[in-house]
Amino acid sequence: MEIPEHAQAAALQRLADLGEERAKLLQRAKDLLPQIQEAALEADRLGAQRSRAQKLSKISPATFYKWLPERRSEDRG
């Protein structure tokens, strides 16, 4: 017969471990943002299709397009 407190402690420890791993992954994703922004700007400078670049970046459209400079109407294609 298992003691409920032991099962609870194990479940809480697993939760704490997963929460810590999630926090590390979120920080890593945040740390990648400047590199992704730089790559987005380079792709845009080279004339890549913006919608395709946004999808490949996995960044929300609002954030992605905020990074990019305005294009003149004759530059749009």
PyMOL commands that set and color helices and strands:
alter all, ss='L'
color gray80, all
select helices_A, chain A and resi 4-45+50-57+61-67+73-75
alter helices_A, ss='H'
color red, helices_A
deselect
rebuild
show_as cartoon
